[in-house]
Amino acid sequence: MRALYEKIPLGPGESFCYRNFRVPRFEMPWHFHPECELTLIVRGRGMRYVGDSIERFEDGDLVLLGSNLPHYWWKDAGDGRRAHSIVIQFEAGVIGGLLTGLPEVAAISRLVSLSGRGLKFSGPAAAQAGREMIRMAERTGWRRLCLLIEIFGSLAEAPAECRPLASAGYAPVLDARDGKRLGAVCKYVNDMYAESIRHVHAARLAGLSPAAFSRFFHKRMGKTFEAYVIEVRIGHACRRLIEEDATVAEIAYATGFNNLSNFNRRFRKLKGLPPQEYRRGYQAPD
């Protein structure tokens, strides 16, 4: 894969990139790069797209992305806070090559090799890694590299606290033009999820005929455009169920569904339980 959507800036004497972003919103569109990436959301909430995975993210979200895995973070418009993320980007060889043949750290190389689908971390290991990523801002040179190895060591020691994101069958085949097309379509769906989303308009944004767009989207995303729209809408419905007192019906209509029974059926299929039970799971006990 030759095309790069993000040119990873390495400073003099650096083998990996450490960046702190404090911005009103995450502005990088749907993109990929040959470097692996460890991303911590220090502050922010919204929707996270990794390959064909669509999930909500909150403060403390920590994911490891493999080489050339497309990704995109979309911050909720209702989150008035400035977004803060820490991103570490590195070639797989920086970790794997540096530690090749050392049995004490074989688990770290294995963790990086498993990141092709993206890995979501949770629990104490993720919390500890997040604290170390923040502390890394104070380090330079070999001290920063040692802390990077320490972070990956902590994550590798807790395999039960991570799970893959993209599906096992997801195999991105992207070039520069593909990424721009998908980025435009993703933005359209995110901006218009509560309204009528037209397949023909998405095709026009991608510069394709409707039939060609259907084939293109399914091949690149592993699902139909219609299924993708449903997942985005359900994701926004989840946030509203957690944060708002509106009825399930009101939320269904506010997220683009014009039929309550259809919303309930789609929600149960994607989340494994009805909306009311999902909301109760986030309510504080009496």
C-alpha positions as CSV (number, residue, x, y, z in Angstrom):
1,M,0.0,0.0,0.0
2,R,1.9,3.1,-1.2
3,A,-0.6,5.9,-0.6
4,L,-0.4,7.7,2.7
5,Y,-3.2,9.7,4.2
6,E,-1.2,10.9,7.1
7,K,2.4,11.7,6.8
8,I,3.9,10.7,10.2
9,P,6.3,13.4,11.2
10,L,9.5,12.1,12.9
11,G,11.8,14.5,14.5
12,P,15.6,14.2,14.4
13,G,16.8,11.2,16.4
14,E,13.3,9.8,16.8
15,S,12.2,6.2,15.9
16,F,8.5,6.8,16.7
17,C,6.1,9.7,16.9
18,Y,4.5,11.0,20.1
19,R,1.8,13.6,19.8
20,N,-0.5,15.5,22.1
21,F,-3.7,16.9,20.5
22,R,-5.8,19.5,22.3
23,V,-8.4,20.6,19.8
24,P,-12.1,21.6,19.6
25,R,-12.8,18.3,17.7
26,F,-10.9,15.5,16.0
27,E,-10.4,16.7,12.5
28,M,-8.5,13.9,10.8
29,P,-10.9,12.2,8.3
30,W,-11.1,8.5,7.5
31,H,-7.5,7.6,6.8
32,F,-4.7,5.0,7.1
33,H,-1.0,4.8,7.3
34,P,1.6,2.1,7.3
35,E,2.6,2.8,10.9
36,C,0.9,1.2,13.9
37,E,-0.8,3.5,16.2
38,L,-1.7,3.6,20.0
39,T,-4.4,6.2,20.7
40,L,-5.6,7.4,24.1
41,I,-8.6,9.6,24.3
42,V,-7.9,11.6,27.4
43,R,-11.0,13.7,27.0
44,G,-13.8,13.4,24.5
45,R,-16.7,11.2,23.5
46,G,-18.3,10.2,20.2
47,M,-18.0,7.5,17.6
48,R,-14.9,5.5,16.8
49,Y,-14.5,3.8,13.4
50,V,-11.9,1.1,13.0
51,G,-12.2,-0.9,9.8
52,D,-15.7,-2.2,9.8
53,S,-16.1,-1.6,13.6
54,I,-18.4,1.3,14.8
55,E,-18.5,1.9,18.5
56,R,-18.9,4.7,21.0
57,F,-15.8,6.1,22.8
58,E,-15.5,8.0,26.0
59,D,-12.8,9.5,28.2
60,G,-10.0,6.9,28.7
61,D,-10.6,5.0,25.4
62,L,-7.4,3.2,24.4
63,V,-6.9,1.3,21.2
64,L,-4.0,-0.1,19.2
65,L,-4.2,0.0,15.4
66,G,-2.2,-2.2,13.1
67,S,-0.5,-1.1,9.9
68,N,-2.8,0.3,7.2
69,L,-6.0,-0.2,9.2
70,P,-8.4,2.7,8.3
71,H,-9.7,4.6,11.3
72,Y,-11.6,7.8,12.2
73,W,-12.8,9.4,15.5
74,W,-15.9,11.6,15.4
75,K,-16.5,13.8,18.5
76,D,-20.1,14.4,19.6
77,A,-21.3,17.9,18.7
78,G,-22.9,18.1,22.1
79,D,-19.6,17.6,23.9
80,G,-18.6,21.2,24.5
81,R,-15.2,20.3,26.0
82,R,-12.0,20.6,24.0
83,A,-10.9,17.2,22.8
84,H,-7.6,15.8,24.1
85,S,-5.9,12.7,22.7
86,I,-2.4,11.2,22.8
87,V,-1.2,9.4,19.7
88,I,1.9,7.2,19.5
89,Q,2.7,6.1,15.9
90,F,5.5,3.7,15.1
91,E,6.6,1.2,12.5
92,A,6.0,-2.4,13.6
93,G,9.7,-3.1,13.4
94,V,10.4,-0.5,16.1
95,I,8.8,-2.8,18.6
96,G,9.1,-6.2,17.0
97,G,12.5,-5.7,15.4
98,L,14.1,-4.1,18.5
99,L,13.0,-7.0,20.7
100,T,13.3,-9.9,18.3
101,G,14.7,-12.9,20.0
102,L,14.3,-11.7,23.5
103,P,12.1,-14.2,25.4
104,E,11.3,-11.8,28.2
105,V,9.3,-9.6,25.9
106,A,8.0,-12.0,23.3
107,A,4.4,-11.1,24.5
108,I,5.0,-7.5,23.3
109,S,5.9,-8.5,19.8
110,R,2.9,-10.9,19.8
111,L,0.6,-8.1,20.8
112,V,1.7,-5.9,18.0
113,S,1.3,-8.7,15.5
114,L,-2.3,-9.1,16.7
115,S,-3.2,-5.5,16.1
116,G,-4.2,-5.9,12.4
117,R,-7.9,-5.8,13.4
118,G,-7.4,-3.1,16.0
119,L,-7.4,-3.9,19.8
120,K,-9.5,-2.1,22.4
121,F,-8.0,-2.2,25.9
122,S,-9.9,-1.9,29.2
123,G,-9.4,-2.5,32.9
124,P,-6.4,-1.7,35.1
125,A,-3.9,-2.3,32.4
126,A,-5.5,0.3,30.1
127,A,-5.7,2.8,33.0
128,Q,-2.0,2.3,33.8
129,A,-1.0,2.5,30.2
130,G,-3.0,5.8,29.9
131,R,-1.2,7.3,32.8
132,E,2.2,6.4,31.4
133,M,1.2,7.8,28.0
134,I,0.5,11.1,29.7
135,R,3.7,11.0,31.6
136,M,5.6,10.3,28.4
137,A,5.3,14.0,27.5
138,E,8.0,14.6,30.1
139,R,10.4,12.1,28.6
140,T,12.8,12.4,25.6
141,G,15.3,10.2,23.9
142,W,16.0,6.7,25.2
143,R,13.9,7.4,28.3
144,R,10.8,7.9,26.2
145,L,11.6,4.7,24.3
146,C,12.0,2.7,27.5
147,L,8.6,4.1,28.7
148,L,7.0,3.0,25.4
149,I,8.3,-0.6,26.0
150,E,7.0,-0.4,29.5
151,I,3.5,0.6,28.3
152,F,3.4,-2.3,25.8
153,G,4.7,-4.7,28.5
154,S,1.8,-3.7,30.8
155,L,-0.7,-4.2,28.0
156,A,0.8,-7.5,26.9
157,E,0.6,-8.9,30.4
158,A,-3.2,-8.5,30.5
159,P,-4.5,-10.3,27.3
160,A,-7.9,-10.8,28.9
161,E,-8.4,-7.0,29.0
162,C,-8.3,-6.5,25.2
163,R,-10.5,-7.4,22.4
164,P,-10.4,-7.0,18.6
165,L,-12.4,-4.4,16.9
166,A,-12.7,-5.0,13.1
167,S,-14.2,-8.3,12.1
168,A,-12.1,-11.3,11.3
169,G,-13.1,-11.1,7.6
170,Y,-12.3,-7.4,7.2
171,A,-9.5,-6.9,4.7
172,P,-9.0,-3.3,3.7
173,V,-7.9,-2.7,0.1
174,L,-7.4,1.1,0.0
175,D,-5.5,3.6,-2.0
176,A,-5.5,7.4,-1.7
177,R,-8.6,7.9,-3.8
178,D,-10.5,5.2,-1.9
179,G,-9.8,7.0,1.4
180,K,-11.0,10.3,0.2
181,R,-14.2,8.7,-1.1
182,L,-14.9,6.9,2.1
183,G,-14.0,10.0,4.2
184,A,-16.6,12.1,2.3
185,V,-19.3,9.4,2.7
186,C,-18.5,8.9,6.5
187,K,-18.8,12.6,7.1
188,Y,-22.1,12.7,5.2
189,V,-23.6,9.9,7.3
190,N,-22.3,11.4,10.6
191,D,-23.7,14.9,9.7
192,M,-27.1,13.6,8.4
193,Y,-27.8,10.5,10.5
194,A,-31.0,12.1,11.9
195,E,-32.3,13.0,8.5
196,S,-33.1,11.1,5.3
197,I,-29.8,9.6,4.0
198,R,-29.9,9.0,0.3
199,H,-27.9,6.3,-1.3
200,V,-27.7,8.2,-4.6
201,H,-26.2,11.2,-2.8
202,A,-23.6,9.1,-1.1
203,A,-22.7,7.6,-4.5
204,R,-22.4,11.1,-5.9
205,L,-20.0,12.1,-3.1
206,A,-17.9,9.1,-3.9
207,G,-17.9,10.0,-7.6
208,L,-19.5,6.7,-8.6
209,S,-22.8,5.5,-10.0
210,P,-25.2,4.0,-7.4
211,A,-24.5,0.5,-8.5
212,A,-20.7,0.9,-8.6
213,F,-20.9,2.7,-5.2
214,S,-22.7,-0.3,-3.7
215,R,-20.0,-2.7,-4.8
216,F,-17.2,-0.3,-3.8
217,F,-18.6,0.3,-0.3
218,H,-19.3,-3.4,0.4
219,K,-15.8,-4.4,-0.8
220,R,-14.0,-1.8,1.3
221,M,-16.1,-1.8,4.4
222,G,-17.3,-5.4,4.5
223,K,-21.0,-4.4,4.8
224,T,-23.6,-2.6,2.8
225,F,-24.0,1.1,2.9
226,E,-27.5,0.7,4.4
227,A,-26.1,-1.5,7.2
228,Y,-23.5,1.1,7.9
229,V,-26.1,3.8,8.2
230,I,-28.1,1.7,10.7
231,E,-25.0,1.1,12.8
232,V,-24.2,4.8,13.0
233,R,-27.8,5.6,13.9
234,I,-27.8,3.0,16.6
235,G,-24.6,4.3,18.0
236,H,-26.1,7.8,18.4
237,A,-29.2,6.2,19.9
238,C,-27.0,4.5,22.5
239,R,-25.6,7.9,23.6
240,R,-29.0,9.4,23.9
241,L,-30.3,6.5,25.9
242,I,-27.5,6.9,28.4
243,E,-27.4,10.7,28.6
244,E,-31.0,11.9,27.9
245,D,-34.4,11.4,29.6
246,A,-36.3,11.2,26.3
247,T,-38.5,8.2,25.6
248,V,-37.3,5.4,23.5
249,A,-39.7,6.5,20.8
250,E,-38.4,10.0,20.8
251,I,-34.9,8.8,20.6
252,A,-35.8,6.5,17.7
253,Y,-37.2,9.3,15.7
254,A,-34.4,11.7,16.6
255,T,-31.8,9.3,15.2
256,G,-33.4,8.8,11.8
257,F,-35.8,5.9,12.4
258,N,-39.4,6.5,11.3
259,N,-40.8,3.3,12.8
260,L,-40.4,2.3,16.4
261,S,-40.7,-1.4,15.9
262,N,-38.0,-1.3,13.2
263,F,-35.8,0.7,15.7
264,N,-36.4,-1.9,18.4
265,R,-35.6,-4.8,16.1
266,R,-32.4,-3.2,14.7
267,F,-31.2,-2.2,18.2
268,R,-31.7,-5.7,19.6
269,K,-29.9,-7.3,16.6
270,L,-26.9,-5.0,17.0
271,K,-26.7,-4.8,20.8
272,G,-28.2,-8.1,21.9
273,L,-30.9,-6.5,24.1
274,P,-33.8,-4.1,23.7
275,P,-33.3,-0.3,24.2
276,Q,-35.0,-0.2,27.6
277,E,-32.6,-2.9,29.0
278,Y,-29.6,-1.1,27.5
279,R,-30.7,2.1,29.3
280,R,-31.2,0.4,32.6
281,G,-27.7,-1.0,32.5
282,Y,-26.4,2.5,32.7
283,Q,-28.7,3.8,35.4
284,A,-27.3,4.1,38.9
285,P,-28.9,1.6,41.4
286,D,-31.4,3.0,43.9
